[in-house]
Amino acid sequence: MRRFLLLAGLTVGGIVWGTNTQLGEMLPYSECRTRIALLALTSLAVGLASIAAALLSWRGRKPGDAAVDVFLSRLGLLAGLLFAFAIALQGAASLVLTGCER
């Protein structure tokens, strides 16, 4: 459980990024019909989930932990933030190109 907390940014960030990528392939069709920016809203939600997972990784370590736990915590933090950045770029692209332009 503790190792999962240290690697939450890496695991959860990767899962929500993959989910957002797949939603980017499916949602433009319904986005074109409804004229609601569904992909931008989902990108915002999963981006916040990735940031929350990165913060869990950062807060998961305790003072006096072994060097490997500090490394895993920092790895989870940076990976979660990197996934959040990638999700933000996907969300920004969905605001530039609507589903009807595909």
TIVO-2410 file (N, C-alpha, C; in nm, 3 decimals):
# residues 102
REC num residu      c1      c2      c3 atome chaine
REC   1      M   0.082  -0.120   0.000     N      A
REC   1      M   0.000   0.000   0.000    CA      A
REC   1      M   0.086   0.126   0.000     C      A
REC   2      R   0.192   0.122   0.077     N      A
REC   2      R   0.279   0.239   0.085    CA      A
REC   2      R   0.352   0.264  -0.046     C      A
REC   3      R   0.396   0.158  -0.112     N      A
REC   3      R   0.463   0.175  -0.241    CA      A
REC   3      R   0.367   0.229  -0.346     C      A
REC   4      F   0.241   0.186  -0.339     N      A
REC   4      F   0.143   0.240  -0.434    CA      A
REC   4      F   0.124   0.389  -0.411     C      A
REC   5      L   0.126   0.431  -0.285     N      A
REC   5      L   0.110   0.573  -0.256    CA      A
REC   5      L   0.228   0.653  -0.311     C      A
REC   6      L   0.348   0.596  -0.302     N      A
REC   6      L   0.466   0.664  -0.355    CA      A
REC   6      L   0.464   0.672  -0.507     C      A
REC   7      L   0.404   0.573  -0.569     N      A
REC   7      L   0.400   0.569  -0.716    CA      A
REC   7      L   0.263   0.607  -0.772     C      A
REC   8      A   0.181   0.672  -0.693     N      A
REC   8      A   0.045   0.709  -0.738    CA      A
REC   8      A   0.050   0.800  -0.860     C      A
REC   9      G   0.142   0.894  -0.863     N      A
REC   9      G   0.152   0.984  -0.977    CA      A
REC   9      G   0.186   0.911  -1.105     C      A
REC  10      L   0.269   0.810  -1.094     N      A
REC  10      L   0.309   0.733  -1.212    CA      A
REC  10      L   0.196   0.643  -1.259     C      A
REC  11      T   0.133   0.570  -1.168     N      A
REC  11      T   0.031   0.474  -1.209    CA      A
REC  11      T  -0.101   0.543  -1.244     C      A
REC  12      V  -0.151   0.626  -1.154     N      A
REC  12      V  -0.279   0.693  -1.180    CA      A
REC  12      V  -0.265   0.792  -1.295     C      A
REC  13      G  -0.154   0.864  -1.298     N      A
REC  13      G  -0.132   0.959  -1.407    CA      A
REC  13      G  -0.131   0.891  -1.543     C      A
REC  14      G  -0.067   0.776  -1.551     N      A
REC  14      G  -0.064   0.702  -1.677    CA      A
REC  14      G  -0.200   0.649  -1.718     C      A
REC  15      I  -0.276   0.603  -1.619     N      A
REC  15      I  -0.409   0.549  -1.648    CA      A
REC  15      I  -0.502   0.660  -1.695     C      A
REC  16      V  -0.501   0.774  -1.627     N      A
REC  16      V  -0.594   0.881  -1.668    CA      A
REC  16      V  -0.549   0.945  -1.799     C      A
REC  17      W  -0.419   0.947  -1.826     N      A
REC  17      W  -0.374   0.999  -1.956    CA      A
REC  17      W  -0.421   0.906  -2.068     C      A
REC  18      G  -0.407   0.776  -2.049     N      A
REC  18      G  -0.454   0.681  -2.150    CA      A
REC  18      G  -0.605   0.690  -2.170     C      A
REC  19      T  -0.677   0.709  -2.061     N      A
REC  19      T  -0.822   0.725  -2.070    CA      A
REC  19      T  -0.857   0.851  -2.147     C      A
REC  20      N  -0.787   0.959  -2.119     N      A
REC  20      N  -0.813   1.085  -2.189    CA      A
REC  20      N  -0.780   1.073  -2.338     C      A
REC  21      T  -0.676   1.001  -2.369     N      A
REC  21      T  -0.639   0.980  -2.509    CA      A
REC  21      T  -0.748   0.902  -2.582     C      A
REC  22      Q  -0.801   0.798  -2.518     N      A
REC  22      Q  -0.907   0.720  -2.582    CA      A
REC  22      Q  -1.036   0.801  -2.594     C      A
REC  23      L  -1.066   0.882  -2.492     N      A
REC  23      L  -1.183   0.969  -2.500    CA      A
REC  23      L  -1.168   1.072  -2.611     C      A
REC  24      G  -1.045   1.112  -2.639     N      A
REC  24      G  -1.018   1.204  -2.748    CA      A
REC  24      G  -1.051   1.146  -2.884     C      A
REC  25      E  -1.054   1.014  -2.893     N      A
REC  25      E  -1.092   0.948  -3.017    CA      A
REC  25      E  -1.243   0.927  -3.027     C      A
REC  26      M  -1.311   0.917  -2.912     N      A
REC  26      M  -1.454   0.885  -2.913    CA      A
REC  26      M  -1.544   1.007  -2.899     C      A
REC  27      L  -1.506   1.105  -2.820     N      A
REC  27      L  -1.594   1.216  -2.788    CA      A
REC  27      L  -1.616   1.320  -2.899     C      A
REC  28      P  -1.527   1.337  -2.996     N      A
REC  28      P  -1.554   1.441  -3.097    CA      A
REC  28      P  -1.684   1.424  -3.173     C      A
REC  29      Y  -1.731   1.301  -3.190     N      A
REC  29      Y  -1.855   1.280  -3.264    CA      A
REC  29      Y  -1.975   1.331  -3.185     C      A
REC  30      S  -1.980   1.300  -3.058     N      A
REC  30      S  -2.090   1.351  -2.977    CA      A
REC  30      S  -2.072   1.500  -2.947     C      A
REC  31      E  -1.947   1.545  -2.943     N      A
REC  31      E  -1.920   1.687  -2.923    CA      A
REC  31      E  -1.970   1.770  -3.041     C      A
REC  32      C  -1.962   1.716  -3.158     N      A
REC  32      C  -2.010   1.786  -3.278    CA      A
REC  32      C  -2.162   1.798  -3.276     C      A
REC  33      R  -2.229   1.693  -3.229     N      A
REC  33      R  -2.375   1.695  -3.225    CA      A
REC  33      R  -2.430   1.787  -3.117     C      A
REC  34      T  -2.366   1.789  -3.000     N      A
REC  34      T  -2.422   1.863  -2.887    CA      A
REC  34      T  -2.367   2.005  -2.874     C      A
REC  35      R  -2.256   2.033  -2.938     N      A
REC  35      R  -2.190   2.165  -2.929    CA      A
REC  35      R  -2.146   2.198  -2.786     C      A
REC  36      I  -2.116   2.098  -2.708     N      A
REC  36      I  -2.062   2.115  -2.573    CA      A
REC  36      I  -1.919   2.065  -2.575     C      A
REC  37      A  -1.829   2.137  -2.512     N      A
REC  37      A  -1.686   2.101  -2.512    CA      A
REC  37      A  -1.662   1.987  -2.413     C      A
REC  38      L  -1.709   1.868  -2.450     N      A
REC  38      L  -1.697   1.752  -2.361    CA      A
REC  38      L  -1.552   1.713  -2.337     C      A
REC  39      L  -1.473   1.717  -2.440     N      A
REC  39      L  -1.334   1.675  -2.427    CA      A
REC  39      L  -1.254   1.771  -2.342     C      A
REC  40      A  -1.283   1.898  -2.351     N      A
REC  40      A  -1.213   1.995  -2.266    CA      A
REC  40      A  -1.252   1.975  -2.120     C      A
REC  41      L  -1.377   1.945  -2.094     N      A
REC  41      L  -1.421   1.920  -1.957    CA      A
REC  41      L  -1.361   1.793  -1.899     C      A
REC  42      T  -1.357   1.688  -1.981     N      A
REC  42      T  -1.297   1.564  -1.932    CA      A
REC  42      T  -1.146   1.580  -1.915     C      A
REC  43      S  -1.082   1.658  -2.001     N      A
REC  43      S  -0.939   1.683  -1.986    CA      A
REC  43      S  -0.910   1.758  -1.856     C      A
REC  44      L  -0.996   1.851  -1.823     N      A
REC  44      L  -0.980   1.924  -1.698    CA      A
REC  44      L  -0.995   1.830  -1.578     C      A
REC  45      A  -1.095   1.743  -1.583     N      A
REC  45      A  -1.119   1.651  -1.471    CA      A
REC  45      A  -1.004   1.552  -1.453     C      A
REC  46      V  -0.958   1.491  -1.561     N      A
REC  46      V  -0.851   1.392  -1.547    CA      A
REC  46      V  -0.717   1.460  -1.523     C      A
REC  47      G  -0.701   1.583  -1.569     N      A
REC  47      G  -0.579   1.657  -1.537    CA      A
REC  47      G  -0.569   1.687  -1.389     C      A
REC  48      L  -0.681   1.723  -1.329     N      A
REC  48      L  -0.682   1.745  -1.184    CA      A
REC  48      L  -0.660   1.615  -1.108     C      A
REC  49      A  -0.710   1.504  -1.161     N      A
REC  49      A  -0.685   1.375  -1.098    CA      A
REC  49      A  -0.537   1.339  -1.104     C      A
REC  50      S  -0.471   1.370  -1.214     N      A
REC  50      S  -0.328   1.343  -1.226    CA      A
REC  50      S  -0.246   1.430  -1.130     C      A
REC  51      I  -0.286   1.556  -1.114     N      A
REC  51      I  -0.217   1.644  -1.019    CA      A
REC  51      I  -0.239   1.595  -0.877     C      A
REC  52      A  -0.360   1.550  -0.846     N      A
REC  52      A  -0.388   1.498  -0.712    CA      A
REC  52      A  -0.305   1.373  -0.684     C      A
REC  53      A  -0.289   1.286  -0.784     N      A
REC  53      A  -0.207   1.167  -0.766    CA      A
REC  53      A  -0.060   1.204  -0.748     C      A
REC  54      A  -0.015   1.306  -0.819     N      A
REC  54      A   0.123   1.352  -0.802    CA      A
REC  54      A   0.145   1.405  -0.661     C      A
REC  55      L   0.048   1.478  -0.610     N      A
REC  55      L   0.060   1.529  -0.473    CA      A
REC  55      L   0.055   1.417  -0.370     C      A
REC  56      L  -0.022   1.312  -0.399     N      A
REC  56      L  -0.021   1.195  -0.311    CA      A
REC  56      L   0.117   1.131  -0.305     C      A
REC  57      S   0.182   1.126  -0.419     N      A
REC  57      S   0.318   1.071  -0.422    CA      A
REC  57      S   0.413   1.157  -0.339     C      A
REC  58      W   0.399   1.285  -0.349     N      A
REC  58      W   0.486   1.376  -0.275    CA      A
REC  58      W   0.462   1.365  -0.125     C      A
REC  59      R   0.335   1.356  -0.085     N      A
REC  59      R   0.300   1.351   0.056    CA      A
REC  59      R   0.316   1.211   0.116     C      A
REC  60      G   0.338   1.111   0.032     N      A
REC  60      G   0.346   0.974   0.080    CA      A
REC  60      G   0.475   0.939   0.153     C      A
REC  61      R   0.577   1.018   0.137     N      A
REC  61      R   0.703   0.984   0.204    CA      A
REC  61      R   0.710   1.050   0.341     C      A
REC  62      K   0.791   0.990   0.425     N      A
REC  62      K   0.806   1.039   0.562    CA      A
REC  62      K   0.952   1.076   0.586     C      A
REC  63      P   0.977   1.164   0.683     N      A
REC  63      P   1.117   1.196   0.715    CA      A
REC  63      P   1.192   1.070   0.760     C      A
REC  64      G   1.310   1.055   0.711     N      A
REC  64      G   1.393   0.941   0.748    CA      A
REC  64      G   1.370   0.818   0.663     C      A
REC  65      D   1.296   0.832   0.551     N      A
REC  65      D   1.275   0.719   0.462    CA      A
REC  65      D   1.406   0.679   0.393     C      A
REC  66      A   1.407   0.558   0.343     N      A
REC  66      A   1.522   0.510   0.267    CA      A
REC  66      A   1.533   0.588   0.137     C      A
REC  67      A   1.651   0.584   0.079     N      A
REC  67      A   1.677   0.660  -0.044    CA      A
REC  67      A   1.587   0.612  -0.159     C      A
REC  68      V   1.556   0.483  -0.161     N      A
REC  68      V   1.471   0.433  -0.268    CA      A
REC  68      V   1.328   0.487  -0.254     C      A
REC  69      D   1.280   0.505  -0.133     N      A
REC  69      D   1.146   0.561  -0.115    CA      A
REC  69      D   1.141   0.708  -0.154     C      A
REC  70      V   1.247   0.781  -0.126     N      A
REC  70      V   1.255   0.921  -0.168    CA      A
REC  70      V   1.257   0.929  -0.321     C      A
REC  71      F   1.333   0.840  -0.384     N      A
REC  71      F   1.338   0.836  -0.530    CA      A
REC  71      F   1.202   0.804  -0.590     C      A
REC  72      L   1.133   0.703  -0.533     N      A
REC  72      L   1.001   0.666  -0.584    CA      A
REC  72      L   0.901   0.778  -0.566     C      A
REC  73      S   0.911   0.849  -0.456     N      A
REC  73      S   0.822   0.961  -0.431    CA      A
REC  73      S   0.844   1.072  -0.533     C      A
REC  74      R   0.967   1.104  -0.559     N      A
REC  74      R   0.997   1.208  -0.658    CA      A
REC  74      R   0.962   1.163  -0.799     C      A
REC  75      L   0.983   1.035  -0.827     N      A
REC  75      L   0.945   0.982  -0.958    CA      A
REC  75      L   0.794   0.992  -0.978     C      A
REC  76      G   0.718   0.955  -0.876     N      A
REC  76      G   0.572   0.965  -0.885    CA      A
REC  76      G   0.526   1.108  -0.901     C      A
REC  77      L   0.589   1.200  -0.829     N      A
REC  77      L   0.555   1.342  -0.840    CA      A
REC  77      L   0.581   1.394  -0.981     C      A
REC  78      L   0.700   1.371  -1.031     N      A
REC  78      L   0.735   1.425  -1.163    CA      A
REC  78      L   0.656   1.359  -1.275     C      A
REC  79      A   0.634   1.228  -1.264     N      A
REC  79      A   0.556   1.159  -1.368    CA      A
REC  79      A   0.411   1.207  -1.368     C      A
REC  80      G   0.354   1.226  -1.249     N      A
REC  80      G   0.217   1.277  -1.243    CA      A
REC  80      G   0.204   1.416  -1.301     C      A
REC  81      L   0.301   1.501  -1.275     N      A
REC  81      L   0.299   1.636  -1.332    CA      A
REC  81      L   0.321   1.633  -1.482     C      A
REC  82      L   0.405   1.542  -1.529     N      A
REC  82      L   0.427   1.529  -1.673    CA      A
REC  82      L   0.300   1.481  -1.744     C      A
REC  83      F   0.232   1.384  -1.684     N      A
REC  83      F   0.105   1.339  -1.742    CA      A
REC  83      F   0.001   1.451  -1.739     C      A
REC  84      A  -0.001   1.529  -1.633     N      A
REC  84      A  -0.095   1.641  -1.625    CA      A
REC  84      A  -0.067   1.744  -1.734     C      A
REC  85      F   0.060   1.767  -1.764     N      A
REC  85      F   0.096   1.860  -1.871    CA      A
REC  85      F   0.051   1.806  -2.007     C      A
REC  86      A   0.070   1.677  -2.030     N      A
REC  86      A   0.027   1.617  -2.156    CA      A
REC  86      A  -0.125   1.624  -2.170     C      A
REC  87      I  -0.196   1.603  -2.060     N      A
REC  87      I  -0.342   1.613  -2.063    CA      A
REC  87      I  -0.385   1.757  -2.089     C      A
REC  88      A  -0.314   1.853  -2.032     N      A
REC  88      A  -0.346   1.994  -2.056    CA      A
REC  88      A  -0.327   2.030  -2.203     C      A
REC  89      L  -0.223   1.975  -2.265     N      A
REC  89      L  -0.203   2.001  -2.408    CA      A
REC  89      L  -0.314   1.938  -2.491     C      A
REC  90      Q  -0.358   1.818  -2.454     N      A
REC  90      Q  -0.469   1.756  -2.526    CA      A
REC  90      Q  -0.598   1.837  -2.509     C      A
REC  91      G  -0.619   1.889  -2.389     N      A
REC  91      G  -0.738   1.971  -2.365    CA      A
REC  91      G  -0.734   2.100  -2.443     C      A
REC  92      A  -0.615   2.160  -2.452     N      A
REC  92      A  -0.602   2.283  -2.529    CA      A
REC  92      A  -0.625   2.257  -2.678     C      A
REC  93      A  -0.579   2.143  -2.726     N      A
REC  93      A  -0.602   2.109  -2.867    CA      A
REC  93      A  -0.750   2.088  -2.894     C      A
REC  94      S  -0.822   2.036  -2.796     N      A
REC  94      S  -0.965   2.017  -2.819    CA      A
REC  94      S  -1.041   2.149  -2.821     C      A
REC  95      L  -0.985   2.252  -2.763     N      A
REC  95      L  -1.049   2.384  -2.771    CA      A
REC  95      L  -1.021   2.452  -2.903     C      A
REC  96      V  -0.908   2.418  -2.967     N      A
REC  96      V  -0.872   2.479  -3.094    CA      A
REC  96      V  -0.947   2.413  -3.210     C      A
REC  97      L  -0.949   2.280  -3.208     N      A
REC  97      L  -1.018   2.205  -3.313    CA      A
REC  97      L  -1.140   2.139  -3.251     C      A
REC  98      T  -1.256   2.168  -3.305     N      A
REC  98      T  -1.378   2.107  -3.252    CA      A
REC  98      T  -1.398   1.970  -3.314     C      A
REC  99      G  -1.495   1.897  -3.264     N      A
REC  99      G  -1.522   1.762  -3.318    CA      A
REC  99      G  -1.575   1.763  -3.460     C      A
REC 100      C  -1.635   1.872  -3.501     N      A
REC 100      C  -1.692   1.880  -3.635    CA      A
REC 100      C  -1.584   1.896  -3.744     C      A
REC 101      E  -1.464   1.933  -3.705     N      A
REC 101      E  -1.357   1.956  -3.802    CA      A
REC 101      E  -1.278   1.829  -3.834     C      A
REC 102      R  -1.313   1.721  -3.773     N      A
REC 102      R  -1.241   1.596  -3.798    CA      A
REC 102      R  -1.285   1.531  -3.925     C      A
***
